[in-house]
Amino acid sequence: MDYIAAMGYLSELTKFGFNFGLERIEELLKRLDNPHRRLKIVHIGGTNGKGSTTVMLANILQSAGYRVGTFTSPHLHSYTERFRINGEQIDRQRVASIIEDLRPLLEEMVVGGFEHPTEFEVSTAIAFQYFDQEKVDFLVLEVGLGGAVDSTNVMIPLISVITNVAVDHTNYLGKTIGEIARVKSGIIKPGIPVVTAAAGEALEIITEVCLAGGAPLTVVGRDITWGQMSSSPSGQQFWVRGRRNIYEDLWLSLIGRHQQVNAATAIAAVELLVGYGIPVGAGAVRGGLAATRWPARLESFSGEPLVLIDGAHNYESARSLRQALAEYFPGRSLVLLIGMLEDKEWGKVAAELAPVARAVVVTKPDSPRAGYWQGIASEMRCYVPEVYLLEDIKEALDQALSLARSGELVCVTGSLYMVAGVRELIIKTRGINNVF
């Protein structure tokens, strides 16, 4: 099986949709001799910032001299982005080889009376198998969706991390913060340390679950604090005060104050690993954060007009985007290009972003979950009279670029499925290299 055939096979598995539960993934991993049980894992869940926190923690550990695997989702441009060791993506043929090994096991499961594993369950199995075969020192594992019955939630980690809790994926996780926090708290294991940057009702629920299971809890903002020193569109300098150390003059090329929270969360996890007797010095923290890159998170592309790309796919991330626009591009007029999935809080997102836009272009995310994607246009028109609706992503980007006046910013945001398509077009048309 070659890579193209493997991707075709995986694509066929999307017909099984979201089918929550751990029975299928546990059976599949059992048939692989339980590779997840041989890995040292940090499990990272939450609503926003999971990916950024994952890559920050992985880079810190790599800077300390360890061989570190990361499993993240979704990908932007290539499926291989999901599986990395020290930042290097898995080889395409290696993906195909593992899928070829898995395929007869999947067929045997169905013959044996099990439901067919979903695409994400197969991806999770690929991750565990690959990183076990490669004997990584650590695996930093991002939750796919939710927590309790997500297919990554089959192991006992060294640490569980819940970045935050906000309203998102309400069709699957619940309608309220409390309901969603319960689901996300499902990654908490008895006696296993937990780090969270959640607040309010979500923090109350996480605290309750930790107390019930005897899981020590570190709260970012209470036990770990931070403060900004300087910032510009090229990055930000800040400090973090942990329980074990004070980290001065930290640098991130990722902008937005929410990334400081993610960095503090990663540092909190690092300090817990140090408590396990795993050496990680302050220099590794500094070097790992400075080396962190994470595309489509307040990522700017120079040229005329300047293009800013950010995967703000829900209300909380839209609010962070607006704050970043005010801080890094104060008073700058902008054209907004946005595409969101049907199950998002359109009204709240529009209330955050539309007032800072002179014109808005709405387009369709490249996802079967796009649904009635046009609906956000009517929400935008409550604030901006100039709203355009274009289904084709390239046509939508061309429209946004043509609308931009001299000195204006084009801000591209919404679903990562849409943002990825626009990013590919920008990279191609502006001849940009080394952008991941």
C-alpha positions as CSV (number, residue, x, y, z in Angstrom):
1,M,0.0,0.0,0.0
2,D,1.4,3.4,-0.9
3,Y,0.6,6.7,0.8
4,I,-2.2,7.8,-1.7
5,A,-3.9,4.4,-1.2
6,A,-3.6,4.7,2.6
7,M,-5.1,8.2,2.5
8,G,-8.0,6.9,0.4
9,Y,-8.6,4.1,2.9
10,L,-8.6,6.5,5.8
11,S,-11.0,8.8,3.9
12,E,-13.4,5.9,3.6
13,L,-13.4,5.5,7.4
14,T,-14.9,9.0,7.8
15,K,-18.3,7.4,7.0
16,F,-18.3,6.0,10.5
17,G,-18.4,9.7,11.8
18,F,-18.2,10.5,15.4
19,N,-18.8,7.3,17.4
20,F,-17.7,7.9,20.9
21,G,-16.7,5.2,23.3
22,L,-13.5,3.3,24.2
23,E,-14.4,-0.3,23.4
24,R,-13.2,-0.2,19.8
25,I,-9.9,1.6,20.4
26,E,-9.1,-0.6,23.4
27,E,-9.7,-3.8,21.4
28,L,-7.6,-2.5,18.5
29,L,-4.7,-1.6,20.8
30,K,-5.0,-4.9,22.5
31,R,-4.5,-6.6,19.1
32,L,-1.4,-4.4,18.7
33,D,0.0,-5.6,22.1
34,N,-1.0,-2.4,23.8
35,P,1.8,0.0,22.6
36,H,0.3,2.9,24.6
37,R,1.2,1.2,27.9
38,R,4.9,1.4,27.0
39,L,4.9,5.2,26.5
40,K,5.5,8.0,28.9
41,I,2.6,10.4,28.1
42,V,1.5,13.9,28.9
43,H,-2.2,14.2,27.9
44,I,-3.5,17.6,26.9
45,G,-7.1,18.5,26.6
46,G,-9.2,21.6,26.8
47,T,-11.2,23.9,24.5
48,N,-8.6,26.3,23.1
49,G,-4.8,26.2,23.1
50,K,-4.4,22.5,23.2
51,G,-2.2,22.4,20.1
52,S,-0.1,25.4,21.2
53,T,0.5,24.0,24.6
54,T,1.4,20.6,23.2
55,V,4.1,22.0,20.9
56,M,5.5,24.3,23.6
57,L,5.8,21.4,26.0
58,A,7.3,19.2,23.4
59,N,9.9,21.8,22.4
60,I,10.9,22.4,26.0
61,L,11.5,18.7,26.4
62,Q,13.4,18.5,23.2
63,S,15.5,21.4,24.2
64,A,16.3,19.5,27.4
65,G,17.8,16.7,25.2
66,Y,14.8,14.3,25.0
67,R,13.3,12.6,22.0
68,V,9.7,13.7,22.0
69,G,6.7,12.6,20.0
70,T,3.6,14.7,19.4
71,F,0.2,13.7,18.2
72,T,-2.1,16.7,17.3
73,S,-5.2,17.1,15.2
74,P,-6.6,18.3,12.9
75,H,-3.8,18.9,10.4
76,L,-3.5,22.0,8.2
77,H,-1.9,20.7,4.9
78,S,-0.8,17.1,5.3
79,Y,-1.9,14.2,7.4
80,T,1.7,13.6,8.4
81,E,1.7,16.8,10.4
82,R,-0.2,14.9,13.1
83,F,2.7,12.6,14.0
84,R,6.1,14.3,14.8
85,I,9.3,13.4,16.6
86,N,11.3,16.4,17.6
87,G,9.4,18.4,15.1
88,E,9.9,16.1,12.2
89,Q,6.8,14.7,10.5
90,I,6.3,11.0,10.0
91,D,7.4,9.7,6.6
92,R,4.5,9.2,4.2
93,Q,5.5,5.6,3.5
94,R,5.7,4.9,7.2
95,V,2.1,6.0,7.5
96,A,1.1,3.7,4.7
97,S,3.0,0.8,6.2
98,I,1.3,1.1,9.6
99,I,-2.1,1.4,8.0
100,E,-1.4,-1.7,6.0
101,D,-0.5,-3.5,9.2
102,L,-3.7,-2.3,10.9
103,R,-6.1,-3.1,8.1
104,P,-6.4,-6.9,8.7
105,L,-6.8,-6.2,12.4
106,L,-9.7,-3.9,11.7
107,E,-11.4,-6.4,9.4
108,E,-10.9,-9.1,12.1
109,M,-12.6,-6.9,14.6
110,V,-15.7,-6.5,12.5
111,V,-15.8,-10.3,11.8
112,G,-15.5,-10.7,15.6
113,G,-18.6,-8.6,16.3
114,F,-17.1,-5.2,17.0
115,E,-18.1,-2.0,15.4
116,H,-15.6,-0.7,12.8
117,P,-13.2,1.8,14.4
118,T,-13.6,5.4,13.2
119,E,-11.0,7.4,11.3
120,F,-9.8,9.1,14.4
121,E,-9.5,5.9,16.4
122,V,-7.3,4.5,13.6
123,S,-5.2,7.7,13.7
124,T,-4.9,7.3,17.4
125,A,-3.7,3.7,17.0
126,I,-1.2,4.8,14.3
127,A,0.2,7.3,16.8
128,F,0.6,4.8,19.7
129,Q,2.1,2.2,17.3
130,Y,4.5,4.7,15.7
131,F,5.8,6.3,18.8
132,D,6.2,3.0,20.5
133,Q,8.2,1.6,17.6
134,E,10.4,4.7,17.6
135,K,11.0,4.4,21.4
136,V,10.4,8.1,22.1
137,D,11.3,9.4,25.6
138,F,8.0,11.2,25.9
139,L,4.7,11.5,24.0
140,V,2.8,14.7,24.3
141,L,-0.7,13.7,23.2
142,E,-3.5,16.1,22.3
143,V,-7.1,15.1,23.0
144,G,-9.2,14.9,19.8
145,L,-12.6,15.9,21.0
146,G,-13.9,16.2,24.6
147,G,-12.1,13.9,27.0
148,A,-14.0,11.1,28.7
149,V,-14.7,9.0,25.7
150,D,-12.1,10.4,23.3
151,S,-10.0,7.6,21.8
152,T,-6.8,9.1,23.3
153,N,-8.2,8.5,26.7
154,V,-7.1,4.9,27.1
155,M,-3.8,5.2,29.1
156,I,-2.5,6.4,32.4
157,P,-0.4,9.5,31.7
158,L,2.3,11.1,33.7
159,I,0.2,14.3,33.8
160,S,-3.2,15.4,32.6
161,V,-3.6,19.0,31.3
162,I,-6.9,20.8,30.7
163,T,-6.0,24.2,29.1
164,N,-9.4,25.8,29.5
165,V,-13.1,25.1,29.0
166,A,-15.4,27.2,26.7
167,V,-18.5,26.5,24.8
168,D,-17.7,24.5,21.7
169,H,-18.8,21.3,19.9
170,T,-22.2,21.6,21.7
171,N,-23.7,18.9,19.5
172,Y,-21.3,16.4,21.2
173,L,-20.1,17.8,24.5
174,G,-23.1,19.6,26.1
175,K,-24.7,23.0,25.9
176,T,-23.3,24.5,29.1
177,I,-19.8,25.1,30.5
178,G,-20.6,22.8,33.3
179,E,-21.6,19.9,31.0
180,I,-18.5,20.4,28.8
181,A,-16.2,20.6,31.9
182,R,-17.5,17.3,33.0
183,V,-16.7,15.7,29.7
184,K,-13.2,17.3,29.5
185,S,-12.5,16.2,33.1
186,G,-12.8,12.6,31.9
187,I,-9.0,12.7,31.2
188,I,-8.3,13.1,34.9
189,K,-7.1,9.9,36.5
190,P,-7.0,9.0,40.2
191,G,-3.7,10.1,41.8
192,I,-2.3,11.6,38.5
193,P,-1.3,15.3,38.7
194,V,-3.4,17.8,36.8
195,V,-2.7,21.2,35.4
196,T,-5.4,23.6,34.2
197,A,-5.8,27.2,33.2
198,A,-9.6,26.9,33.5
199,A,-11.6,29.4,35.5
200,G,-15.0,29.9,37.0
201,E,-17.5,27.0,37.0
202,A,-15.2,24.9,34.9
203,L,-12.4,25.2,37.5
204,E,-14.9,24.3,40.2
205,I,-15.8,21.1,38.4
206,I,-12.2,20.2,37.6
207,T,-11.3,20.8,41.3
208,E,-14.2,18.6,42.4
209,V,-13.1,15.7,40.1
210,C,-9.5,16.1,41.3
211,L,-10.5,16.0,44.9
212,A,-12.7,12.9,44.4
213,G,-9.8,11.1,42.7
214,G,-7.0,12.3,44.8
215,A,-5.4,14.0,41.8
216,P,-3.1,16.9,42.8
217,L,-4.2,20.1,41.0
218,T,-2.0,23.0,39.8
219,V,-4.0,26.0,38.7
220,V,-2.4,28.4,36.2
221,G,-3.2,31.9,37.4
222,R,-3.2,30.9,41.0
223,D,-0.2,28.6,41.5
224,I,1.6,29.7,38.3
225,T,1.7,33.4,37.4
226,W,3.1,35.4,34.5
227,G,3.4,38.9,33.3
228,Q,4.2,40.6,30.0
229,M,7.4,42.6,29.5
230,S,7.1,43.7,25.9
231,S,5.4,42.8,22.6
232,S,5.3,43.5,18.9
233,P,3.9,41.8,15.8
234,S,7.1,39.7,15.7
235,G,6.7,38.2,19.2
236,Q,6.4,38.8,22.9
237,Q,8.7,38.8,26.0
238,F,7.3,37.8,29.4
239,W,8.1,36.1,32.6
240,V,6.6,33.2,34.5
241,R,6.7,32.5,38.2
242,G,6.4,28.7,38.8
243,R,6.4,26.7,42.0
244,R,10.0,25.7,41.5
245,N,11.6,28.5,39.5
246,I,11.2,32.0,38.2
247,Y,11.7,32.2,34.4
248,E,12.8,35.6,33.3
249,D,13.0,37.1,29.7
250,L,11.0,34.3,28.0
251,W,10.4,34.9,24.3
252,L,7.7,33.6,22.0
253,S,7.3,34.4,18.3
254,L,3.6,33.4,18.8
255,I,1.7,36.6,19.6
256,G,-1.4,37.1,21.7
257,R,-1.6,37.2,25.5
258,H,-3.5,33.9,25.5
259,Q,-0.2,32.3,24.3
260,Q,1.4,33.5,27.5
261,V,-1.2,31.5,29.4
262,N,-0.4,28.4,27.2
263,A,3.3,28.9,27.9
264,A,2.6,29.1,31.7
265,T,0.5,25.9,31.4
266,A,3.4,24.1,29.6
267,I,5.8,25.3,32.3
268,A,3.5,24.0,35.0
269,A,3.6,20.6,33.3
270,V,7.4,20.8,33.0
271,E,7.8,21.4,36.7
272,L,5.6,18.4,37.5
273,L,7.9,16.3,35.3
274,V,10.9,17.7,37.3
275,G,9.1,16.4,40.4
276,Y,9.2,12.9,38.8
277,G,13.0,13.3,38.7
278,I,13.1,14.2,35.0
279,P,15.8,16.9,34.6
280,V,14.5,20.0,32.7
281,G,16.4,23.2,33.3
282,A,15.4,26.8,33.0
283,G,17.6,27.1,29.9
284,A,15.6,24.3,28.2
285,V,12.3,26.2,29.0
286,R,13.7,29.4,27.5
287,G,15.1,27.6,24.4
288,G,12.0,25.5,23.8
289,L,9.6,28.4,23.9
290,A,11.9,30.5,21.7
291,A,11.9,27.7,19.1
292,T,8.1,27.3,19.1
293,R,6.2,27.8,15.9
294,W,2.6,26.9,15.4
295,P,1.1,27.9,12.0
296,A,-2.3,29.7,11.6
297,R,-2.2,31.1,15.1
298,L,-2.0,34.9,14.7
299,E,0.4,34.2,11.8
300,S,1.2,37.1,9.6
301,F,2.3,37.1,5.9
302,S,4.0,40.2,4.7
303,G,3.1,41.9,1.4
304,E,0.4,44.2,0.3
305,P,-1.9,43.8,1.9
306,L,-0.6,42.3,5.1
307,V,-2.5,39.0,5.8
308,L,-3.1,37.8,9.3
309,I,-4.3,34.1,9.7
310,D,-5.8,32.8,12.9
311,G,-7.9,29.7,13.5
312,A,-10.3,31.4,15.8
313,H,-13.1,28.8,15.5
314,N,-15.3,29.7,18.5
315,Y,-16.3,32.6,20.7
316,E,-13.4,32.5,23.2
317,S,-10.8,32.3,20.5
318,A,-12.6,35.1,18.6
319,R,-12.4,37.3,21.7
320,S,-8.6,36.5,22.0
321,L,-8.2,37.5,18.3
322,R,-10.0,40.8,18.8
323,Q,-7.7,41.6,21.8
324,A,-4.7,40.7,19.7
325,L,-5.8,43.0,16.9
326,A,-6.2,45.9,19.3
327,E,-2.8,45.3,20.9
328,Y,-0.7,44.5,17.8
329,F,-2.5,46.5,15.1
330,P,-4.2,49.4,16.9
331,G,-6.4,51.5,14.8
332,R,-5.7,49.6,11.7
333,S,-8.6,49.1,9.4
334,L,-9.2,45.6,8.2
335,V,-11.2,43.3,5.8
336,L,-12.4,40.1,7.5
337,L,-12.4,36.8,5.7
338,I,-14.3,34.2,7.8
339,G,-15.7,30.7,7.4
340,M,-17.2,28.8,10.3
341,L,-18.9,25.4,10.9
342,E,-22.6,25.3,11.4
343,D,-22.4,24.3,15.1
344,K,-20.5,27.4,16.3
345,E,-21.8,30.5,18.2
346,W,-22.1,32.7,15.2
347,G,-23.8,35.6,16.9
348,K,-21.2,35.9,19.6
349,V,-18.3,35.6,17.1
350,A,-19.9,38.2,14.9
351,A,-20.4,40.6,17.9
352,E,-16.6,40.3,18.7
353,L,-15.1,40.5,15.2
354,A,-17.5,42.4,12.9
355,P,-17.3,45.8,14.7
356,V,-13.6,46.0,14.0
357,A,-14.0,45.2,10.2
358,R,-14.7,47.6,7.4
359,A,-15.9,44.7,5.1
360,V,-16.5,41.0,5.6
361,V,-16.2,38.1,3.2
362,V,-17.9,34.9,4.3
363,T,-16.9,31.5,2.7
364,K,-17.4,27.8,3.2
365,P,-15.1,25.7,5.3
366,D,-13.8,22.6,3.4
367,S,-15.6,20.2,5.8
368,P,-18.6,17.9,5.7
369,R,-19.6,19.6,9.0
370,A,-19.9,23.0,7.2
371,G,-23.7,22.7,7.1
372,Y,-25.5,26.0,6.7
373,W,-22.2,27.9,6.6
374,Q,-23.9,31.0,5.1
375,G,-25.8,31.7,8.3
376,I,-23.0,33.8,9.8
377,A,-23.3,36.4,7.0
378,S,-26.7,37.6,8.4
379,E,-25.1,38.0,11.8
380,M,-22.2,40.0,10.3
381,R,-24.7,42.3,8.6
382,C,-26.0,43.5,12.0
383,Y,-22.6,45.3,12.3
384,V,-21.2,45.7,8.8
385,P,-23.1,46.8,5.8
386,E,-20.5,45.5,3.3
387,V,-20.8,41.7,3.5
388,Y,-20.0,39.3,0.7
389,L,-20.8,35.6,0.4
390,L,-18.6,33.4,-1.8
391,E,-18.5,29.6,-1.5
392,D,-15.2,29.0,-3.3
393,I,-12.3,29.7,-0.9
394,K,-10.0,31.1,-3.7
395,E,-12.7,33.4,-4.9
396,A,-13.3,34.5,-1.4
397,L,-9.6,35.2,-0.8
398,D,-9.3,37.1,-4.1
399,Q,-12.4,39.2,-3.1
400,A,-10.9,40.0,0.4
401,L,-7.5,41.0,-1.1
402,S,-9.2,43.2,-3.8
403,L,-11.3,44.9,-1.2
404,A,-8.4,45.9,1.0
405,R,-7.3,49.5,0.7
406,S,-3.7,50.8,1.1
407,G,-2.5,50.1,4.6
408,E,-5.4,47.8,5.5
409,L,-5.1,44.4,7.0
410,V,-6.8,41.2,5.7
411,C,-7.7,39.0,8.7
412,V,-8.5,35.4,7.8
413,T,-10.2,33.4,10.6
414,G,-12.6,30.7,11.5
415,S,-12.5,26.9,11.0
416,L,-9.0,25.5,10.6
417,Y,-10.4,23.6,7.5
418,M,-11.0,27.0,5.8
419,V,-7.9,28.7,7.2
420,A,-5.7,25.9,5.9
421,G,-7.0,26.4,2.4
422,V,-6.4,30.1,2.5
423,R,-2.9,29.6,4.0
424,E,-2.0,27.3,1.1
425,L,-3.1,29.9,-1.4
426,I,-1.1,32.7,0.3
427,I,2.0,30.6,0.5
428,K,1.7,29.6,-3.2
429,T,0.9,33.1,-4.6
430,R,3.5,34.9,-2.5
431,G,6.3,32.3,-3.0
432,I,6.9,31.8,0.7
433,N,9.1,28.9,1.9
434,N,9.7,27.3,5.3
435,V,6.4,28.2,6.8
436,F,5.7,25.2,9.1
